[in-house]
Amino acid sequence: MNEISCPRCGGANPPNVPFCGNCGTPLSVQPPAYVPPPPPAGYYPAPVPGPRVIGNNTKWALGLGLAALFCCGPFTGVVGLFLAKKDMDEIAAGRAPQLDDGWAKGAFYLNIVGLVLFVLGICLFWGRLGLGRF
Amino acid sequence: MYNRTDKSVAVGLLVAACSVLAVALWLKPAACGYGTHTQLGLPPCYFLRLTNLPCPSCGLTTCFAFAVRLQFWNAFLANPFGLLAFFFTVSLIPSTIFLHWRRVSFRRIAESVHFTRAVYAGTTLYFISWISRLAIIHFANH
């Protein structure tokens, strides 16, 4: 325990006591300095000033979105959506303000377009086979 | 906190995994290694028709259809990544039951960095599997 000595009589006092127990002189008790809690493990580092960057998840989501557009449809599109949404949530929660929100949204919608085109392709195929009215 | 949404996610994953395996058992694996999904009324792969090369997903359904019949070598030949995806799907059944029993939220797992890294690794393997198949086709033709 850190005892506080009275500036007038020099008497020892327990911490967080407003007045000296010996002579009644007010003691200047300073509140403990605020220490911000450490960020939870796995979150992005603290914001840094400067231009915004494209998040890793967004980069992967862009690649997967392109793959969803050209060949793989849902196999990459769903994963791309998940990764882009993850970055969007981090930005929206203020945990990753250094990331560019525009790119994350772009990657998200790219994957949606990939999935929609996949469904549209199936619909057109069924229409051609006469399995449905599309 | 394990809520109704977490329970729905666990049940949804369990039903999805069981459905995928049931459909794979119902399908007859195509002998050529791809095209099994056309039995479900889905169109053939446009990438394959346009380029004459398999896309990264070509052979996945065939792979599952072989793997569910315990023909793992044929499944591997159809799509190496598909075999990994098959074991992941099978492992989802006890995993989701365990998560529900222990009341562990799947969303919490999905939010972790380790899960994201696993997604990166899976995606990388998916494309490595495709490149290796393209290389095999290239060397087989020359």
Chai-1 contact restraints between the chains, C-beta under 6 A:
chainA,res_idxA,chainB,res_idxB,connection_type,confidence,min_distance_angstrom,max_distance_angstrom,comment,restraint_id
A,G42,B,S112,contact,1.0,0.0,6.0,A-B,restraint_1
A,G42,B,V113,contact,1.0,0.0,6.0,A-B,restraint_2
A,C71,B,F47,contact,1.0,0.0,6.0,A-B,restraint_3
A,C71,B,C55,contact,1.0,0.0,6.0,A-B,restraint_4
A,C72,B,P56,contact,1.0,0.0,6.0,A-B,restraint_5
A,C72,B,S57,contact,1.0,0.0,6.0,A-B,restraint_6
A,F75,B,S57,contact,1.0,0.0,6.0,A-B,restraint_7
A,F125,B,P43,contact,1.0,0.0,6.0,A-B,restraint_8
